[in-house]
Amino acid sequence: EIARRIERFDPDAIHVATEGPIGYQVRAYCLKHGHAFTTSYTTRFPEYIRARMPLPVLERALERIGPDDSVLRVYLLAHLARGGQGSMSAEELIALLDEAVGMARRLGDPRALVESLRLRVSVDRTPGHIRSRIETLDEMLQLAERLGDKRMYMEQLNFRVYDVLALGDSTSWDRDLETHRRL
């Protein structure tokens, strides 16, 4: 149904404003068929997930694996922060994600690092931090390129497009859109 509607409309680009199953289906369609697309975070999807997978499950898992560095701990910390959006303070979320980022760096795991950085970038969307977000996104793009992960690269590029546009950097915006089209 989603593919049929997109094909009937025949857009030049698509903005995916729905997070969750429908948004993921549209995103997958765009990647498969080479459509340019952007995404944004505008829903209460974390609250929806939290209602179905309470934070205590993640907290108990963290307790069980202990404090030692591990890729599993990085992911649990990152997803505890994601699930805590809306119920934890920004400082608590940032502390969890900074711990996850530091651990991923110590472990040298690029996928875990991208995941924790991605969530870290999404927590602080304030205008005063646009430049630092772009620097982080640039690091994530380099990691995705090093891994040869086109999907990961495209996802980070989508986020970067929003921030360079917010800065009014039309040159970077044009370059990023051209990169998006090429991929």
Disulfide bonds with the S-S distance in Angstrom:
none
